[in-house]
Amino acid sequence: MPLKDIAAVRGRRYIEKLIAEGEHEQQDFKFMISDARKIARSVSAFANNSGGRLLIGVKDNGAVAGVRNEEDVYVVEQAAGRYCEPPQKVDFKAYRVDASVTVIVATIARAAARPVSVIEEDGRRRAYYRVADENIAAHPLMVEAWRRADTDGRGVVISLAGLESDLLRLIDGRLLDLREIALGLHIAESRARSLVVRLAVLGLVEFVYTGSAFKLTRAGGNDDAD
């Protein structure tokens, strides 16, 4: 979609309000758009979480520079349609900050079916997840749980007894990786992996990014799920 086809509306106060929020889980500033695959990672990360928006024409420090390149919208569309799998739709709206400055808000919805992966330069597919103001490569077990939830999540039926119940008690109030879970339950990592995925599909465990890696904890804190 050419930039000229997006009718700009007055929106100085609205844009200032968004910028005041800073970059966060649902918002990213983009001074300029030059790398479609890099933008695809943002699209993937937003789509795999709760959705989000790109403010195109805003510097990392929040300074408004305005859209500089007529091709910016096209590159975002290319990122979402060509480099994301499955392709994602992006909604574009243009806001005039003053007579000569326009900011584009590109909105990405939460994906109806996850994972949304990026086709990387080497041909590999990698899914991303938005954490604070970063796009983080999703943990393989997160990706597997998303796939299971989309295909057979509604049909997963387990009894929260035995190892399932033991796993929930083990990680209640703690952050553990797969190896720690396997050791704590005295089982092989392959079996721990299967347990984690099943409970993640049911929404009973969640992945928390610690700043260096994803770890597992019990969803809902100390809520009783036994």
Residue frames as qw, qx, qy, qz and C-alpha x, y, z in Angstrom:
[[0.000, 0.888, 0.459, 0.000, 0.00, 0.00, 0.00],
 [0.414, 0.447, -0.037, 0.792, 1.61, 3.31, -1.05],
 [0.242, -0.318, -0.480, 0.781, 1.92, 5.93, 1.67],
 [0.153, 0.010, -0.184, -0.971, 0.00, 8.40, -0.46],
 [0.476, -0.300, -0.681, -0.468, -3.04, 6.07, -0.28],
 [0.442, -0.443, -0.678, 0.386, -3.24, 6.39, 3.52],
 [0.085, -0.798, -0.200, -0.563, -5.25, 9.47, 4.42],
 [0.394, 0.028, -0.546, 0.738, -3.55, 11.29, 7.28],
 [0.353, -0.801, -0.411, -0.254, -5.62, 12.71, 10.12],
 [0.040, -0.732, 0.360, -0.577, -4.69, 15.22, 12.78],
 [0.883, -0.342, -0.322, -0.011, -3.23, 13.40, 15.72],
 [0.261, 0.623, -0.488, 0.553, -0.50, 15.31, 17.52],
 [0.500, -0.493, 0.449, -0.553, -1.91, 14.72, 21.00],
 [0.979, -0.028, 0.041, -0.199, -2.63, 11.06, 20.26],
 [0.780, 0.412, -0.346, 0.320, 0.92, 10.43, 19.04],
 [0.019, 0.613, -0.503, 0.609, 2.40, 12.31, 22.00],
 [0.759, -0.362, 0.284, -0.459, 0.28, 10.17, 24.32],
 [0.987, 0.123, -0.099, 0.026, 1.57, 6.96, 22.72],
 [0.542, 0.552, -0.419, 0.475, 5.18, 8.16, 22.83],
 [0.324, -0.629, 0.415, -0.572, 4.82, 9.02, 26.51],
 [0.950, -0.215, 0.094, -0.207, 4.18, 5.31, 27.16],
 [0.195, -0.638, 0.725, 0.172, 7.64, 4.48, 25.80],
 [0.571, 0.247, -0.730, -0.282, 8.53, 1.21, 24.14],
 [0.535, -0.236, 0.659, -0.473, 6.87, -1.74, 25.84],
 [0.463, 0.043, 0.885, 0.012, 5.28, -5.13, 25.27],
 [0.470, 0.626, 0.623, 0.006, 2.79, -3.74, 22.78],
 [0.268, 0.959, 0.045, -0.077, 4.71, -0.83, 21.28],
 [0.721, -0.157, 0.262, 0.622, 7.95, -0.27, 19.37],
 [0.150, 0.880, -0.069, -0.445, 9.43, 2.91, 17.89],
 [0.740, 0.185, 0.437, 0.477, 10.87, 2.80, 14.37],
 [0.062, -0.683, 0.144, 0.714, 12.72, 5.85, 13.05],
 [0.459, 0.507, -0.473, -0.555, 13.04, 4.25, 9.64],
 [0.897, 0.063, 0.407, -0.158, 12.23, 0.93, 8.00],
 [0.276, 0.703, -0.582, -0.300, 15.09, -0.66, 6.08],
 [0.075, 0.253, -0.964, -0.010, 15.27, -4.37, 6.94],
 [0.697, -0.152, -0.332, -0.617, 12.13, -6.40, 6.16],
 [0.706, -0.102, -0.692, 0.114, 13.28, -9.46, 8.10],
 [0.196, 0.031, -0.567, 0.800, 14.01, -7.38, 11.19],
 [0.455, -0.086, 0.052, -0.885, 10.50, -5.94, 10.97],
 [0.731, -0.088, -0.589, -0.332, 9.13, -9.48, 10.46],
 [0.447, -0.049, -0.758, 0.473, 10.60, -10.40, 13.86],
 [0.169, 0.014, 0.368, -0.914, 8.61, -7.57, 15.44],
 [0.643, -0.032, -0.307, -0.701, 5.46, -8.72, 13.64],
 [0.672, -0.045, -0.739, 0.012, 6.04, -12.30, 14.80],
 [0.254, -0.010, -0.675, 0.693, 6.74, -11.21, 18.39],
 [0.366, 0.001, 0.186, -0.912, 3.59, -9.08, 18.61],
 [0.700, 0.002, -0.443, -0.560, 1.40, -11.68, 16.88],
 [0.631, -0.034, -0.761, 0.147, 2.60, -14.47, 19.19],
 [0.135, -0.131, -0.624, 0.758, 1.90, -12.37, 22.29],
 [0.141, 0.636, 0.652, -0.388, -1.05, -10.01, 22.60],
 [0.388, 0.787, 0.346, 0.332, -0.56, -7.86, 19.50],
 [0.422, -0.574, -0.025, 0.701, 1.13, -4.49, 19.26],
 [0.409, 0.893, 0.188, 0.024, 2.00, -1.49, 17.14],
 [0.629, -0.003, 0.127, 0.767, 4.97, 0.10, 15.40],
 [0.055, 0.930, 0.153, -0.329, 5.26, 3.88, 15.50],
 [0.703, 0.262, 0.294, 0.592, 7.04, 4.63, 12.23],
 [0.206, 0.747, 0.070, 0.628, 8.82, 7.98, 12.19],
 [0.526, -0.812, 0.113, -0.225, 9.65, 8.01, 15.91],
 [0.394, 0.568, -0.656, 0.303, 13.24, 7.66, 17.15],
 [0.642, -0.166, -0.707, 0.246, 14.28, 5.31, 19.97],
 [0.220, -0.093, -0.481, 0.844, 14.42, 8.27, 22.36],
 [0.107, 0.664, 0.679, -0.293, 10.84, 9.23, 21.52],
 [0.021, 0.507, -0.157, -0.848, 11.72, 12.18, 19.30],
 [0.635, 0.592, 0.474, -0.148, 9.31, 12.62, 16.40],
 [0.252, -0.356, 0.528, 0.729, 11.09, 12.75, 13.05],
 [0.639, 0.496, 0.057, -0.585, 8.19, 11.77, 10.83],
 [0.860, 0.221, 0.440, 0.135, 8.06, 9.21, 8.03],
 [0.132, -0.684, 0.423, 0.579, 11.03, 9.78, 5.72],
 [0.034, -0.214, 0.846, 0.487, 10.56, 7.16, 3.04],
 [0.671, 0.129, -0.145, -0.716, 7.51, 6.46, 0.90],
 [0.638, 0.174, -0.735, -0.148, 8.60, 2.80, 0.87],
 [0.143, -0.289, 0.763, -0.560, 8.31, 2.27, 4.64],
 [0.735, 0.061, 0.319, -0.596, 4.74, 0.99, 4.49],
 [0.811, 0.379, -0.377, -0.238, 5.58, -1.33, 1.60],
 [0.330, 0.415, -0.799, 0.283, 8.54, -2.83, 3.53],
 [0.402, -0.145, 0.675, -0.601, 6.32, -3.52, 6.57],
 [0.834, 0.235, 0.063, -0.495, 3.74, -5.18, 4.32],
 [0.667, 0.454, -0.589, -0.030, 6.51, -7.25, 2.73],
 [0.001, 0.375, -0.811, 0.450, 7.81, -8.24, 6.17],
 [0.571, 0.000, 0.565, -0.595, 4.36, -9.42, 7.32],
 [0.825, 0.370, 0.061, -0.422, 3.32, -11.04, 4.07],
 [0.708, 0.539, -0.456, -0.006, 6.53, -12.49, 2.67],
 [0.321, 0.434, -0.737, 0.406, 8.73, -13.23, 5.66],
 [0.448, -0.191, 0.621, -0.614, 6.09, -14.24, 8.23],
 [0.480, -0.013, -0.812, -0.332, 4.56, -17.71, 8.18],
 [0.356, 0.625, 0.632, 0.288, 1.62, -17.67, 8.14],
 [0.198, 0.384, 0.135, 0.892, 1.39, -14.18, 6.60],
 [0.169, -0.556, -0.593, 0.558, 0.01, -11.51, 8.90],
 [0.130, 0.793, 0.396, 0.445, -2.22, -8.51, 8.21],
 [0.358, -0.243, -0.262, 0.863, -1.04, -5.07, 9.28],
 [0.057, 0.872, 0.478, 0.084, -3.38, -2.11, 9.73],
 [0.445, 0.056, -0.003, 0.894, -1.89, 1.29, 8.86],
 [0.042, -0.919, -0.393, -0.010, -3.06, 4.70, 10.02],
 [0.480, 0.310, -0.041, 0.820, -1.33, 8.03, 9.39],
 [0.299, -0.846, -0.376, 0.232, -1.34, 10.90, 11.87],
 [0.355, 0.697, -0.038, 0.621, -0.19, 14.47, 11.16],
 [0.560, -0.469, -0.368, 0.576, 1.89, 15.82, 14.02],
 [0.020, 0.684, 0.023, -0.729, 2.31, 19.13, 12.21],
 [0.580, 0.684, -0.037, -0.440, 2.04, 20.40, 8.65],
 [0.492, 0.638, -0.577, -0.136, 5.17, 18.61, 7.45],
 [0.030, -0.340, 0.908, -0.244, 5.50, 15.67, 9.88],
 [0.831, -0.083, -0.206, -0.510, 3.50, 12.44, 9.67],
 [0.238, -0.340, 0.883, -0.218, 3.76, 9.36, 11.88],
 [0.686, 0.013, -0.577, -0.443, 2.44, 5.99, 10.74],
 [0.534, -0.293, 0.668, -0.427, 0.94, 3.62, 13.33],
 [0.578, 0.191, -0.729, -0.314, 1.20, 0.03, 12.07],
 [0.624, -0.300, 0.483, -0.536, -0.96, -2.29, 14.18],
 [0.430, 0.176, -0.874, -0.141, -0.48, -6.05, 14.38],
 [0.763, -0.353, 0.023, -0.541, -3.20, -8.16, 15.99],
 [0.495, -0.334, 0.787, -0.152, -2.65, -11.22, 18.16],
 [0.288, 0.212, -0.814, -0.458, -2.50, -14.17, 15.79],
 [0.821, -0.097, -0.008, -0.562, -5.58, -16.36, 15.53],
 [0.995, -0.018, -0.059, 0.073, -3.25, -19.35, 15.16],
 [0.129, -0.835, 0.535, -0.011, 0.24, -19.53, 16.66],
 [0.424, -0.560, 0.100, 0.705, 3.13, -19.82, 16.12],
 [0.477, 0.878, 0.019, -0.014, 3.82, -17.04, 13.66],
 [0.776, -0.281, 0.258, 0.502, 7.35, -17.73, 12.45],
 [0.178, 0.866, -0.269, -0.382, 9.91, -15.68, 10.56],
 [0.909, 0.335, 0.091, 0.230, 11.59, -17.13, 7.49],
 [0.410, -0.774, 0.273, 0.398, 15.22, -16.31, 8.30],
 [0.312, 0.754, -0.459, -0.351, 17.97, -15.74, 5.75],
 [0.077, -0.352, 0.928, 0.093, 19.18, -19.33, 6.12],
 [0.512, -0.090, -0.681, -0.515, 15.68, -20.63, 5.40],
 [0.259, -0.206, -0.862, 0.384, 14.97, -21.68, 8.97],
 [0.356, -0.670, -0.379, -0.530, 11.68, -20.80, 10.65],
 [0.351, -0.081, -0.612, 0.704, 11.95, -19.09, 14.01],
 [0.283, -0.776, -0.490, -0.278, 9.09, -17.77, 16.16],
 [0.235, 0.256, -0.359, 0.866, 9.51, -14.69, 18.33],
 [0.392, -0.693, -0.602, 0.060, 7.74, -13.44, 21.45],
 [0.062, 0.729, -0.073, 0.678, 7.47, -9.90, 22.77],
 [0.650, -0.481, -0.443, 0.387, 8.96, -9.43, 26.25],
 [0.244, -0.711, -0.103, 0.652, 8.92, -5.85, 27.58],
 [0.353, 0.825, -0.129, -0.422, 10.54, -3.90, 24.70],
 [0.110, -0.486, 0.807, 0.316, 12.41, -6.83, 23.15],
 [0.863, 0.248, -0.217, -0.383, 11.68, -9.46, 20.51],
 [0.368, -0.482, 0.790, -0.092, 12.93, -12.77, 21.94],
 [0.478, 0.163, -0.798, -0.328, 13.21, -16.09, 20.12],
 [0.785, -0.317, 0.073, -0.527, 10.46, -18.25, 21.62],
 [0.384, -0.364, 0.839, -0.128, 11.41, -21.35, 23.61],
 [0.285, 0.097, -0.853, -0.426, 10.91, -24.54, 21.53],
 [0.057, -0.319, -0.913, 0.247, 8.42, -25.84, 24.11],
 [0.250, 0.490, 0.256, -0.795, 6.38, -22.64, 23.79],
 [0.357, 0.338, -0.532, -0.689, 6.23, -23.19, 20.04],
 [0.218, -0.056, -0.966, -0.124, 5.26, -26.85, 20.47],
 [0.077, 0.413, 0.737, -0.529, 2.51, -25.92, 22.94],
 [0.327, 0.454, -0.044, -0.827, 1.13, -23.29, 20.55],
 [0.356, 0.191, -0.755, -0.516, 0.97, -25.86, 17.77],
 [0.150, -0.202, -0.957, 0.143, -0.70, -28.42, 20.02],
 [0.168, 0.433, 0.504, -0.728, -3.21, -25.86, 21.32],
 [0.375, 0.392, -0.275, -0.794, -4.16, -24.94, 17.77],
 [0.441, 0.156, -0.790, -0.396, -4.57, -28.51, 16.56],
 [0.615, -0.284, -0.729, -0.097, -5.75, -30.56, 19.52],
 [0.058, 0.229, -0.534, 0.812, -5.71, -28.34, 22.59],
 [0.608, -0.207, 0.057, -0.764, -9.44, -28.61, 23.06],
 [0.900, -0.043, -0.364, -0.236, -9.19, -32.37, 23.09],
 [0.383, 0.343, -0.719, 0.468, -6.41, -32.65, 25.64],
 [0.725, -0.555, -0.076, -0.401, -7.74, -34.37, 28.73],
 [0.504, 0.258, -0.711, 0.417, -5.48, -35.27, 31.64],
 [0.664, -0.669, -0.332, -0.035, -5.95, -36.07, 35.27],
 [0.080, 0.788, -0.394, 0.467, -3.98, -33.79, 37.52],
 [0.856, -0.468, 0.206, -0.074, -2.49, -36.64, 39.48],
 [0.908, 0.026, 0.154, 0.389, 0.85, -38.34, 39.56],
 [0.574, -0.026, 0.153, 0.804, 3.58, -36.54, 37.62],
 [0.069, 0.666, 0.339, 0.661, 1.32, -33.74, 36.40],
 [0.494, -0.834, -0.200, -0.141, 0.40, -32.81, 39.96],
 [0.757, -0.401, 0.018, 0.516, 4.01, -33.27, 41.10],
 [0.470, 0.310, 0.219, 0.797, 5.23, -30.91, 38.37],
 [0.142, -0.796, -0.263, -0.526, 2.74, -28.21, 39.38],
 [0.653, -0.745, -0.094, 0.099, 3.82, -28.46, 43.01],
 [0.758, -0.116, 0.091, 0.636, 7.49, -28.42, 42.04],
 [0.343, 0.322, 0.209, 0.857, 7.30, -25.18, 40.06],
 [0.250, -0.850, -0.439, -0.153, 4.75, -23.41, 42.25],
 [0.313, -0.942, 0.043, 0.109, 6.37, -20.09, 43.14],
 [0.569, -0.469, 0.478, 0.477, 9.64, -21.06, 41.45],
 [0.552, 0.734, -0.246, -0.310, 11.31, -20.53, 38.08],
 [0.672, -0.299, 0.656, 0.170, 12.88, -23.74, 36.75],
 [0.383, 0.500, -0.573, -0.525, 14.32, -24.86, 33.45],
 [0.883, 0.093, -0.313, -0.336, 13.63, -28.23, 31.84],
 [0.565, 0.275, -0.712, 0.313, 16.71, -29.88, 33.33],
 [0.128, -0.230, 0.615, -0.743, 15.80, -28.74, 36.84],
 [0.756, -0.036, 0.064, -0.651, 12.27, -30.05, 36.36],
 [0.832, 0.188, -0.511, -0.103, 13.54, -33.43, 35.17],
 [0.355, 0.259, -0.732, 0.520, 15.91, -33.69, 38.14],
 [0.344, -0.195, 0.442, -0.805, 13.23, -32.60, 40.58],
 [0.839, 0.043, 0.045, -0.541, 10.81, -35.23, 39.31],
 [0.467, -0.357, 0.803, 0.096, 13.51, -37.88, 38.77],
 [0.759, 0.476, 0.441, -0.058, 12.50, -38.43, 35.15],
 [0.568, 0.103, 0.426, 0.697, 14.15, -38.13, 31.74],
 [0.033, 0.385, -0.048, -0.921, 14.13, -34.70, 30.08],
 [0.180, -0.106, -0.725, -0.656, 12.12, -36.13, 27.20],
 [0.274, -0.534, -0.800, 0.022, 9.32, -37.06, 29.60],
 [0.173, -0.555, -0.326, 0.745, 9.55, -33.71, 31.37],
 [0.031, 0.144, -0.399, -0.905, 9.25, -32.01, 27.98],
 [0.245, -0.343, -0.800, -0.426, 6.04, -33.90, 27.22],
 [0.282, -0.599, -0.659, 0.359, 4.56, -33.01, 30.63],
 [0.131, -0.430, -0.066, 0.891, 5.40, -29.32, 30.24],
 [0.118, -0.031, -0.560, -0.819, 3.84, -29.12, 26.79],
 [0.280, -0.473, -0.813, -0.192, 0.62, -30.80, 27.92],
 [0.276, -0.643, -0.506, 0.503, 0.25, -28.50, 30.90],
 [0.104, -0.301, 0.164, 0.934, 1.15, -25.44, 28.79],
 [0.143, -0.268, -0.713, -0.631, -1.61, -26.34, 26.33],
 [0.355, -0.632, -0.689, -0.003, -4.04, -26.33, 29.25],
 [0.021, -0.783, 0.022, -0.621, -2.71, -22.98, 30.48],
 [0.771, -0.615, -0.163, 0.022, -1.49, -24.43, 33.80],
 [0.657, -0.395, 0.125, 0.629, 2.17, -23.53, 33.35],
 [0.348, 0.935, 0.065, 0.006, 3.73, -20.48, 31.75],
 [0.751, 0.185, -0.023, 0.634, 7.08, -19.39, 30.39],
 [0.218, -0.960, -0.051, 0.170, 8.82, -16.45, 32.04],
 [0.657, 0.563, -0.152, 0.478, 11.80, -14.70, 30.46],
 [0.660, -0.635, -0.165, 0.365, 14.48, -14.03, 33.08],
 [0.006, -0.925, 0.255, 0.282, 16.64, -11.76, 30.95],
 [0.042, -0.547, 0.786, 0.283, 18.77, -14.57, 29.57],
 [0.165, -0.015, -0.958, -0.235, 16.44, -17.54, 29.12],
 [0.650, -0.300, -0.226, -0.661, 12.85, -18.74, 29.41],
 [0.043, 0.101, -0.922, 0.371, 11.97, -20.70, 32.54],
 [0.442, -0.402, -0.702, -0.388, 8.80, -22.43, 33.70],
 [0.122, -0.053, 0.617, -0.776, 6.50, -21.53, 36.53],
 [0.082, 0.468, 0.875, -0.093, 2.96, -22.32, 37.54],
 [0.045, -0.436, -0.366, -0.821, 0.38, -20.12, 35.85],
 [0.478, -0.678, -0.326, -0.454, -1.71, -18.01, 38.16],
 [0.094, -0.613, 0.547, -0.562, 0.80, -17.96, 40.98],
 [0.088, -0.149, 0.899, -0.403, -0.40, -19.89, 44.00],
 [0.704, 0.024, -0.041, -0.709, -3.91, -20.57, 42.71],
 [0.544, -0.151, 0.811, -0.153, -4.93, -24.09, 43.58],
 [0.612, 0.394, -0.419, -0.543, -5.09, -26.24, 40.42],
 [0.020, -0.213, 0.975, -0.062, -4.63, -29.71, 41.92]]
